[in-house]
Amino acid sequence: MSWQDQFIAPQRESPPNRRIRYPCPGLCRFAGMVSFIVVALGIYYGGTALFGLEPLNWNAPSWTAKHVGLVIAGIVFGLIAGLFGFGGAMTIKVRSERLNTLFITLWQFLAIGGMVWILVIGTAMSVSLGGEESREAIMLFGAERASLHVIATGCVLGLLMGFAFFIAPIIHLPVVGYLAFAVTTSLLAARWHYGVYDIAGTAWVVAGLITPTLVLVFAPSMIARDQQQRRLILEQLS
């Protein structure tokens, strides 16, 4: 066999395995989410700047082939980046159970709180203004700006409630004290939201009360599930 016919291949029959130790589900999800957002938005806004495109006016979007291509590319490569971010975070050793619980708690309150807030505050706006007037208010404010405003408010609210939920047993804060903090924070967020859109009415009070209630119904069980998953992984790896 001449040198042209020789195969060059790795000596190992299988690639080396990197052992995962002390993974943190919350940290993995944070890393995946951040990776997706950075890459997806980077491709879309970077692409519009590169090709000299006008960003979409979400009040009256005018789609072109390049806009569609950028959105699809952003989603696809964002998902790939999210998987890499999630996988990379799995290799980070989080030995501290308290730190692991913090990441899990913040993630679950962020995810659940954000979704609940979007649903509840959107419903409250529709009740106060009516469906058509609510859409007009959003268009006047700017659809893209309004979406970012609602999502950011829900995320901040969820993180605040999650951090308080985590620290409450550490500082021996009674359940009533935590509930008072969560409800007060939610009511302030709902009132501020109504003030931004200049909406009259008292439906914001209902929204402020419902949001922490729904979050506290779902979040603790999801936190317990993630903690159990970590314990099972550690038992399998030990």
Backbone as CSV, one residue per row, in Angstrom:
resi,resn,N_x,N_y,N_z,CA_x,CA_y,CA_z,C_x,C_y,C_z
1,MET,0.854,-1.191,0.000,0.000,0.000,0.000,0.887,1.238,0.000
2,SER,0.700,2.105,-0.962,1.503,3.317,-1.050,1.006,4.344,-0.049
3,TRP,1.793,5.403,0.133,1.417,6.387,1.127,0.121,7.115,0.751
4,GLN,-0.212,7.145,-0.591,-1.467,7.791,-0.976,-2.690,7.008,-0.508
5,ASP,-2.506,5.700,-0.250,-3.636,4.854,0.103,-3.804,4.659,1.606
6,GLN,-2.941,5.273,2.381,-3.021,5.087,3.828,-4.097,6.001,4.430
7,PHE,-4.793,5.458,5.435,-5.840,6.215,6.125,-5.269,6.856,7.378
8,ILE,-5.612,8.072,7.606,-5.220,8.766,8.830,-6.457,8.858,9.704
9,ALA,-6.400,8.261,10.856,-7.564,8.209,11.737,-7.108,8.277,13.175
10,PRO,-7.995,8.676,14.075,-7.632,8.685,15.505,-7.276,7.286,15.978
11,GLN,-6.389,7.219,16.972,-5.980,5.946,17.520,-7.064,5.329,18.387
12,ARG,-7.916,6.166,18.999,-8.964,5.660,19.863,-10.103,5.091,19.015
13,GLU,-10.670,3.991,19.451,-11.830,3.439,18.772,-13.075,4.269,19.043
14,SER,-13.124,4.954,20.162,-14.246,5.831,20.496,-13.684,7.108,21.098
15,PRO,-14.376,8.243,20.907,-13.871,9.503,21.459,-13.839,9.460,22.978
16,PRO,-12.898,10.176,23.584,-12.830,10.176,25.048,-14.073,10.806,25.652
17,ASN,-14.515,10.259,26.743,-15.676,10.786,27.445,-15.238,11.776,28.519
18,ARG,-15.970,12.880,28.597,-15.703,13.852,29.642,-16.710,13.627,30.746
19,ARG,-16.242,13.249,31.892,-17.140,12.889,32.978,-17.797,14.134,33.562
20,ILE,-19.098,14.046,33.704,-19.861,15.159,34.254,-20.018,14.948,35.741
21,ARG,-19.598,15.918,36.505,-19.706,15.842,37.959,-20.372,17.092,38.500
22,TYR,-21.248,16.923,39.460,-21.928,18.018,40.147,-22.622,18.994,39.178
23,PRO,-23.466,18.480,38.275,-24.177,19.403,37.369,-25.258,20.171,38.115
24,CYS,-25.563,21.351,37.591,-26.601,22.200,38.187,-27.658,22.487,37.124
25,PRO,-28.857,21.908,37.249,-29.889,22.124,36.229,-30.214,23.593,35.990
26,GLY,-30.295,24.372,37.062,-30.615,25.782,36.906,-29.561,26.530,36.118
27,LEU,-28.295,26.297,36.425,-27.202,26.953,35.716,-27.198,26.553,34.252
28,CYS,-27.462,25.279,33.962,-27.495,24.805,32.574,-28.576,25.533,31.788
29,ARG,-29.731,25.696,32.389,-30.828,26.368,31.683,-30.541,27.849,31.494
30,PHE,-29.947,28.489,32.493,-29.552,29.884,32.330,-28.573,30.030,31.162
31,ALA,-27.567,29.155,31.114,-26.561,29.230,30.059,-27.181,28.992,28.691
32,GLY,-28.090,28.023,28.607,-28.752,27.761,27.338,-29.598,28.929,26.883
33,MET,-30.341,29.541,27.813,-31.199,30.674,27.468,-30.376,31.867,27.004
34,VAL,-29.324,32.199,27.749,-28.493,33.351,27.394,-27.818,33.123,26.044
35,SER,-27.327,31.911,25.815,-26.670,31.606,24.541,-27.640,31.766,23.383
36,PHE,-28.857,31.276,23.564,-29.854,31.393,22.501,-30.177,32.857,22.209
37,ILE,-30.428,33.636,23.253,-30.809,35.030,23.059,-29.697,35.824,22.385
38,VAL,-28.461,35.649,22.861,-27.337,36.417,22.313,-27.127,36.096,20.838
39,VAL,-27.126,34.803,20.497,-26.864,34.415,19.108,-28.038,34.784,18.204
40,ALA,-29.260,34.492,18.640,-30.427,34.774,17.801,-30.563,36.263,17.513
41,LEU,-30.495,37.084,18.559,-30.612,38.526,18.357,-29.395,39.088,17.624
42,GLY,-28.221,38.526,17.909,-27.012,38.979,17.225,-27.090,38.743,15.725
43,ILE,-27.599,37.581,15.322,-27.717,37.277,13.897,-28.745,38.194,13.241
44,TYR,-29.888,38.387,13.914,-30.934,39.209,13.286,-30.501,40.669,13.161
45,TYR,-30.116,41.282,14.282,-29.770,42.698,14.226,-28.432,42.926,13.516
46,GLY,-27.502,41.987,13.693,-26.248,42.094,12.946,-26.479,41.946,11.454
47,GLY,-27.392,41.033,11.074,-27.691,40.836,9.660,-28.363,42.040,9.034
48,THR,-29.287,42.665,9.778,-29.936,43.856,9.223,-28.926,44.983,9.009
49,ALA,-27.959,45.094,9.919,-26.926,46.119,9.746,-25.994,45.771,8.591
50,LEU,-25.653,44.480,8.460,-24.732,44.044,7.406,-25.340,44.224,6.023
51,PHE,-26.610,43.875,5.874,-27.265,43.958,4.564,-27.945,45.299,4.331
52,GLY,-27.838,46.206,5.293,-28.442,47.514,5.128,-29.954,47.496,5.138
53,LEU,-30.536,46.587,5.920,-31.989,46.467,5.993,-32.536,47.324,7.123
54,GLU,-33.740,47.790,6.936,-34.436,48.485,8.004,-35.012,47.444,8.962
55,PRO,-34.792,47.596,10.275,-35.438,46.655,11.211,-36.943,46.666,11.023
56,LEU,-37.555,45.533,11.266,-38.990,45.414,11.072,-39.750,46.360,11.993
57,ASN,-40.731,47.020,11.427,-41.658,47.804,12.224,-42.763,46.855,12.664
58,TRP,-42.720,46.427,13.917,-43.642,45.402,14.369,-45.076,45.892,14.431
59,ASN,-45.286,47.206,14.355,-46.652,47.710,14.265,-47.266,47.390,12.897
60,ALA,-46.421,47.449,11.863,-46.860,47.114,10.508,-45.685,46.483,9.778
61,PRO,-45.335,45.239,10.114,-44.145,44.611,9.555,-44.249,44.393,8.049
62,SER,-43.152,44.699,7.366,-43.066,44.461,5.933,-41.954,43.443,5.698
63,TRP,-42.359,42.183,5.543,-41.391,41.104,5.457,-40.781,41.037,4.061
64,THR,-39.464,40.870,4.029,-38.757,40.573,2.788,-38.085,39.219,2.940
65,ALA,-37.557,38.691,1.826,-36.902,37.387,1.869,-35.709,37.416,2.817
66,LYS,-34.994,38.524,2.852,-33.836,38.620,3.733,-34.259,38.667,5.197
67,HIS,-35.346,39.367,5.474,-35.844,39.397,6.852,-36.226,37.992,7.310
68,VAL,-36.958,37.284,6.470,-37.365,35.916,6.816,-36.147,35.029,7.013
69,GLY,-35.169,35.163,6.115,-33.955,34.361,6.228,-33.195,34.646,7.508
70,LEU,-33.122,35.922,7.892,-32.419,36.284,9.126,-33.137,35.737,10.354
71,VAL,-34.467,35.798,10.349,-35.228,35.267,11.482,-35.022,33.761,11.601
72,ILE,-35.114,33.057,10.474,-34.920,31.598,10.500,-33.503,31.253,10.938
73,ALA,-32.505,31.964,10.375,-31.111,31.696,10.750,-30.885,31.990,12.229
74,GLY,-31.495,33.073,12.720,-31.343,33.401,14.131,-31.909,32.317,15.025
75,ILE,-33.084,31.780,14.668,-33.698,30.733,15.483,-32.869,29.461,15.440
76,VAL,-32.457,29.050,14.229,-31.706,27.795,14.082,-30.378,27.857,14.815
77,PHE,-29.585,28.903,14.526,-28.280,29.001,15.162,-28.405,29.347,16.642
78,GLY,-29.492,30.032,17.013,-29.733,30.283,18.428,-29.988,28.996,19.189
79,LEU,-30.772,28.082,18.585,-31.017,26.786,19.222,-29.725,25.977,19.347
80,ILE,-28.913,26.012,18.304,-27.632,25.300,18.368,-26.754,25.881,19.475
81,ALA,-26.699,27.224,19.532,-25.904,27.873,20.580,-26.459,27.546,21.951
82,GLY,-27.788,27.480,22.057,-28.395,27.125,23.333,-28.006,25.728,23.786
83,LEU,-27.960,24.784,22.844,-27.544,23.418,23.182,-26.090,23.385,23.634
84,PHE,-25.236,24.134,22.933,-23.827,24.186,23.336,-23.674,24.847,24.702
85,GLY,-24.441,25.923,24.923,-24.379,26.584,26.221,-24.835,25.677,27.338
86,PHE,-25.934,24.954,27.090,-26.449,24.009,28.083,-25.423,22.918,28.355
87,GLY,-24.860,22.351,27.276,-23.872,21.289,27.445,-22.607,21.765,28.129
88,GLY,-22.165,22.972,27.775,-20.961,23.497,28.417,-21.158,23.728,29.896
89,ALA,-22.356,24.203,30.272,-22.632,24.446,31.680,-22.708,23.151,32.484
90,MET,-23.014,22.039,31.819,-23.080,20.761,32.527,-21.708,20.326,33.041
91,THR,-20.661,20.810,32.407,-19.303,20.437,32.837,-18.812,21.291,34.003
92,ILE,-19.563,22.342,34.358,-19.171,23.197,35.482,-19.575,22.517,36.779
93,LYS,-18.636,22.338,37.666,-18.910,21.658,38.930,-19.496,22.641,39.940
94,VAL,-20.707,22.387,40.346,-21.351,23.180,41.403,-21.481,22.255,42.603
95,ARG,-20.486,22.277,43.449,-20.452,21.354,44.591,-21.393,21.785,45.711
96,SER,-21.576,23.075,45.868,-22.386,23.586,46.970,-23.872,23.333,46.709
97,GLU,-24.520,22.652,47.622,-25.950,22.417,47.483,-26.741,23.721,47.588
98,ARG,-26.267,24.629,48.421,-26.972,25.903,48.563,-26.881,26.711,47.271
99,LEU,-25.709,26.739,46.654,-25.560,27.466,45.395,-26.391,26.799,44.302
100,ASN,-26.409,25.479,44.294,-27.225,24.755,43.332,-28.704,25.100,43.516
101,THR,-29.154,25.126,44.766,-30.549,25.462,45.044,-30.866,26.894,44.615
102,LEU,-29.910,27.807,44.776,-30.114,29.187,44.356,-30.344,29.268,42.853
103,PHE,-29.484,28.607,42.073,-29.638,28.627,40.620,-30.974,28.013,40.202
104,ILE,-31.324,26.891,40.799,-32.579,26.223,40.457,-33.773,27.115,40.797
105,THR,-33.742,27.706,41.990,-34.854,28.552,42.432,-35.013,29.767,41.528
106,LEU,-33.909,30.446,41.233,-33.985,31.626,40.377,-34.499,31.270,38.991
107,TRP,-34.032,30.134,38.459,-34.481,29.753,37.117,-35.976,29.462,37.099
108,GLN,-36.458,28.676,38.037,-37.867,28.302,38.024,-38.764,29.523,38.236
109,PHE,-38.380,30.416,39.140,-39.189,31.620,39.338,-39.099,32.537,38.128
110,LEU,-37.945,32.586,37.484,-37.804,33.397,36.269,-38.706,32.857,35.162
111,ALA,-38.625,31.557,34.903,-39.400,30.965,33.813,-40.899,31.003,34.096
112,ILE,-41.287,30.520,35.273,-42.712,30.464,35.608,-43.266,31.865,35.826
113,GLY,-42.519,32.695,36.559,-42.984,34.055,36.811,-43.152,34.856,35.537
114,GLY,-42.213,34.702,34.602,-42.324,35.431,33.340,-43.551,35.024,32.551
115,MET,-43.796,33.717,32.442,-44.958,33.245,31.684,-46.266,33.659,32.348
116,VAL,-46.326,33.525,33.676,-47.545,33.904,34.383,-47.809,35.400,34.231
117,TRP,-46.770,36.201,34.346,-46.929,37.648,34.255,-47.465,38.056,32.886
118,ILE,-46.908,37.496,31.824,-47.368,37.834,30.478,-48.847,37.502,30.320
119,LEU,-49.238,36.328,30.801,-50.641,35.906,30.689,-51.558,36.793,31.528
120,VAL,-51.176,37.034,32.773,-52.060,37.760,33.698,-52.168,39.233,33.325
121,ILE,-51.035,39.880,33.056,-51.093,41.316,32.775,-51.755,41.571,31.429
122,GLY,-51.567,40.646,30.471,-52.251,40.783,29.187,-53.761,40.670,29.347
123,THR,-54.194,39.722,30.172,-55.624,39.570,30.435,-56.187,40.793,31.160
124,ALA,-55.414,41.310,32.120,-55.871,42.487,32.864,-56.027,43.699,31.942
125,MET,-55.110,43.874,31.009,-55.210,44.990,30.066,-56.445,44.846,29.183
126,SER,-56.712,43.607,28.745,-57.893,43.373,27.905,-59.175,43.653,28.674
127,VAL,-59.186,43.296,29.965,-60.371,43.556,30.781,-60.573,45.057,30.976
128,SER,-59.486,45.785,31.215,-59.596,47.218,31.489,-59.906,48.032,30.238
129,LEU,-59.299,47.647,29.116,-59.437,48.448,27.901,-60.356,47.835,26.857
130,GLY,-60.501,46.513,26.912,-61.160,45.829,25.815,-60.111,45.348,24.829
131,GLY,-60.454,44.329,24.069,-59.473,43.727,23.166,-58.918,44.692,22.139
132,GLU,-59.779,45.434,21.453,-59.335,46.324,20.391,-58.526,47.486,20.954
133,GLU,-59.008,48.089,22.031,-58.285,49.213,22.632,-56.941,48.772,23.195
134,SER,-56.871,47.548,23.703,-55.617,47.033,24.221,-54.588,46.895,23.112
135,ARG,-55.011,46.391,21.966,-54.094,46.292,20.822,-53.644,47.662,20.348
136,GLU,-54.552,48.612,20.350,-54.187,49.964,19.930,-53.172,50.596,20.887
137,ALA,-53.349,50.340,22.187,-52.403,50.873,23.168,-51.013,50.288,22.954
138,ILE,-50.970,48.991,22.649,-49.684,48.336,22.409,-49.035,48.887,21.149
139,MET,-49.834,49.072,20.086,-49.288,49.612,18.841,-48.789,51.038,19.035
140,LEU,-49.518,51.817,19.841,-49.091,53.188,20.101,-47.784,53.215,20.880
141,PHE,-47.651,52.299,21.812,-46.427,52.208,22.610,-45.277,51.653,21.777
142,GLY,-45.627,50.832,20.774,-44.623,50.155,19.952,-44.628,48.676,20.282
143,ALA,-44.994,47.824,19.317,-45.177,46.403,19.607,-43.894,45.748,20.117
144,GLU,-42.768,46.044,19.450,-41.500,45.448,19.874,-41.107,45.956,21.258
145,ARG,-41.247,47.241,21.468,-40.916,47.835,22.764,-41.846,47.305,23.852
146,ALA,-43.135,47.152,23.513,-44.096,46.643,24.490,-43.766,45.202,24.877
147,SER,-43.371,44.387,23.894,-43.019,42.992,24.186,-41.823,42.922,25.124
148,LEU,-40.794,43.718,24.817,-39.616,43.731,25.681,-39.962,44.234,27.073
149,HIS,-40.848,45.218,27.142,-41.241,45.795,28.425,-41.947,44.765,29.299
150,VAL,-42.893,44.032,28.711,-43.648,43.040,29.472,-42.746,41.891,29.896
151,ILE,-41.927,41.395,28.976,-41.044,40.260,29.286,-40.039,40.644,30.365
152,ALA,-39.435,41.832,30.227,-38.436,42.274,31.209,-39.062,42.448,32.587
153,THR,-40.263,43.016,32.630,-40.935,43.197,33.919,-41.224,41.862,34.576
154,GLY,-41.723,40.898,33.793,-42.000,39.575,34.338,-40.752,38.865,34.832
155,CYS,-39.647,39.015,34.088,-38.395,38.370,34.499,-37.864,38.971,35.798
156,VAL,-37.874,40.297,35.885,-37.389,40.950,37.109,-38.265,40.572,38.299
157,LEU,-39.571,40.571,38.086,-40.495,40.192,39.158,-40.250,38.761,39.612
158,GLY,-40.068,37.854,38.652,-39.801,36.465,38.997,-38.495,36.284,39.754
159,LEU,-37.452,36.993,39.325,-36.167,36.878,40.009,-36.235,37.419,41.433
160,LEU,-36.948,38.523,41.631,-37.093,39.075,42.980,-37.835,38.111,43.896
161,MET,-38.927,37.555,43.399,-39.680,36.604,44.216,-38.855,35.340,44.469
162,GLY,-38.087,34.914,43.459,-37.268,33.717,43.624,-36.160,33.903,44.633
163,PHE,-35.495,35.056,44.581,-34.419,35.300,45.538,-34.971,35.390,46.956
164,ALA,-36.122,36.039,47.103,-36.738,36.117,48.429,-37.162,34.735,48.916
165,PHE,-37.659,33.904,48.009,-38.057,32.534,48.362,-36.846,31.729,48.832
166,PHE,-35.696,31.951,48.187,-34.478,31.234,48.552,-33.932,31.690,49.894
167,ILE,-33.928,32.999,50.104,-33.279,33.544,51.299,-34.180,33.502,52.526
168,ALA,-35.495,33.351,52.323,-36.428,33.380,53.454,-36.077,32.379,54.550
169,PRO,-35.831,31.082,54.234,-35.488,30.152,55.315,-34.115,30.412,55.919
170,ILE,-33.222,31.038,55.164,-31.878,31.314,55.672,-31.924,32.395,56.744
171,ILE,-32.735,33.418,56.527,-32.837,34.524,57.492,-34.031,34.325,58.435
172,HIS,-34.638,33.129,58.328,-35.779,32.783,59.193,-36.941,33.755,59.021
173,LEU,-37.203,34.114,57.763,-38.336,34.975,57.458,-39.608,34.124,57.459
174,PRO,-40.609,34.480,58.239,-41.837,33.680,58.271,-42.538,33.689,56.925
175,VAL,-43.389,32.685,56.721,-44.108,32.559,55.457,-44.943,33.800,55.177
176,VAL,-45.550,34.328,56.215,-46.375,35.533,56.051,-45.523,36.698,55.549
177,GLY,-44.302,36.797,56.051,-43.412,37.863,55.611,-43.054,37.721,54.147
178,TYR,-42.775,36.491,53.719,-42.452,36.277,52.309,-43.653,36.593,51.424
179,LEU,-44.831,36.120,51.836,-46.028,36.388,51.052,-46.288,37.881,50.934
180,ALA,-46.057,38.613,52.015,-46.241,40.063,51.980,-45.284,40.703,50.978
181,PHE,-44.037,40.239,50.960,-43.057,40.779,50.005,-43.460,40.459,48.575
182,ALA,-43.825,39.193,48.320,-44.169,38.777,46.960,-45.387,39.533,46.446
183,VAL,-46.416,39.646,47.263,-47.641,40.328,46.836,-47.382,41.817,46.630
184,THR,-46.639,42.445,47.555,-46.343,43.873,47.418,-45.555,44.153,46.147
185,THR,-44.543,43.327,45.879,-43.726,43.507,44.673,-44.571,43.348,43.418
186,SER,-45.438,42.342,43.415,-46.295,42.104,42.255,-47.289,43.242,42.049
187,LEU,-47.864,43.748,43.134,-48.805,44.861,43.022,-48.115,46.120,42.492
188,LEU,-46.900,46.379,42.958,-46.167,47.544,42.468,-45.853,47.407,40.981
189,ALA,-45.475,46.204,40.560,-45.183,45.979,39.143,-46.434,46.180,38.290
190,ALA,-47.572,45.655,38.771,-48.819,45.794,38.015,-49.259,47.261,37.939
191,ARG,-49.124,47.982,39.052,-49.514,49.405,39.054,-48.604,50.209,38.143
192,TRP,-47.326,49.916,38.168,-46.384,50.617,37.294,-46.695,50.326,35.828
193,HIS,-47.032,49.077,35.532,-47.364,48.703,34.160,-48.572,49.492,33.675
194,TYR,-49.599,49.590,34.500,-50.782,50.362,34.122,-50.422,51.834,33.950
195,GLY,-49.526,52.351,34.795,-49.127,53.740,34.669,-48.380,54.023,33.378
196,VAL,-47.549,53.074,32.952,-46.807,53.254,31.703,-47.755,53.378,30.522
197,TYR,-48.816,52.579,30.517,-49.774,52.609,29.416,-50.932,53.575,29.677
198,ASP,-50.904,54.266,30.820,-51.939,55.236,31.175,-53.324,54.593,31.132
199,ILE,-53.456,53.454,31.835,-54.711,52.710,31.860,-55.418,52.978,33.177
200,ALA,-56.691,53.304,33.085,-57.497,53.493,34.286,-58.100,52.149,34.698
201,GLY,-58.649,52.103,35.908,-59.277,50.880,36.373,-58.486,50.235,37.493
202,THR,-59.079,49.205,38.070,-58.464,48.532,39.220,-58.120,47.080,38.939
203,ALA,-58.157,46.664,37.677,-57.830,45.272,37.354,-56.377,44.952,37.682
204,TRP,-55.535,45.992,37.789,-54.131,45.762,38.126,-54.008,45.150,39.519
205,VAL,-54.953,45.455,40.408,-54.919,44.881,41.755,-55.108,43.368,41.675
206,VAL,-56.071,42.931,40.862,-56.310,41.493,40.692,-55.084,40.829,40.074
207,ALA,-54.499,41.486,39.069,-53.304,40.936,38.426,-52.153,40.802,39.422
208,GLY,-52.009,41.830,40.261,-50.940,41.793,41.246,-51.122,40.712,42.290
209,LEU,-52.362,40.352,42.578,-52.619,39.293,43.552,-52.540,37.905,42.933
210,ILE,-52.986,37.786,41.691,-53.006,36.472,41.042,-51.602,36.001,40.691
211,THR,-50.732,36.917,40.253,-49.397,36.515,39.771,-48.604,35.747,40.814
212,PRO,-48.364,36.267,42.028,-47.584,35.489,43.000,-48.291,34.209,43.428
213,THR,-49.623,34.228,43.422,-50.364,33.028,43.808,-50.088,31.883,42.835
214,LEU,-50.192,32.174,41.532,-49.948,31.135,40.532,-48.492,30.682,40.533
215,VAL,-47.578,31.633,40.696,-46.158,31.272,40.710,-45.851,30.334,41.873
216,LEU,-46.410,30.639,43.040,-46.161,29.808,44.220,-46.874,28.462,44.146
217,VAL,-47.876,28.337,43.302,-48.527,27.045,43.109,-47.615,26.089,42.344
218,PHE,-46.899,26.605,41.323,-46.129,25.745,40.436,-44.639,25.683,40.767
219,ALA,-44.037,26.785,41.210,-42.578,26.849,41.352,-42.002,25.864,42.369
220,PRO,-42.535,25.742,43.583,-41.906,24.843,44.553,-41.806,23.396,44.084
221,SER,-42.839,22.886,43.412,-42.774,21.500,42.930,-41.728,21.344,41.836
222,MET,-41.570,22.352,40.984,-40.551,22.280,39.936,-39.150,22.370,40.525
223,ILE,-38.987,23.162,41.571,-37.693,23.233,42.258,-37.349,21.881,42.871
224,ALA,-38.335,21.262,43.530,-38.114,19.949,44.130,-37.771,18.909,43.066
225,ARG,-38.392,19.012,41.895,-38.087,18.071,40.805,-36.638,18.201,40.349
226,ASP,-36.177,19.448,40.159,-34.794,19.660,39.728,-33.807,19.180,40.789
227,GLN,-34.113,19.406,42.048,-33.235,18.934,43.117,-33.171,17.409,43.135
228,GLN,-34.302,16.761,42.890,-34.324,15.300,42.847,-33.523,14.790,41.660
229,GLN,-33.629,15.453,40.518,-32.848,15.061,39.348,-31.357,15.150,39.633
230,ARG,-30.945,16.203,40.298,-29.518,16.345,40.622,-29.083,15.232,41.568
231,ARG,-29.908,14.910,42.568,-29.545,13.832,43.500,-29.409,12.502,42.769
232,LEU,-30.290,12.221,41.826,-30.209,10.968,41.078,-28.941,10.912,40.227
233,ILE,-28.597,12.061,39.606,-27.376,12.109,38.793,-26.143,11.874,39.659
234,LEU,-26.101,12.525,40.818,-24.955,12.355,41.706,-24.849,10.918,42.206
235,GLU,-25.990,10.270,42.458,-25.962,8.875,42.883,-25.450,7.961,41.774
236,GLN,-25.820,8.258,40.535,-25.368,7.439,39.412,-23.877,7.621,39.145
237,LEU,-23.368,8.830,39.416,-21.960,9.127,39.138,-21.040,8.704,40.279
238,SER,-21.603,8.463,41.452,-20.758,8.133,42.602,-20.313,6.677,42.556
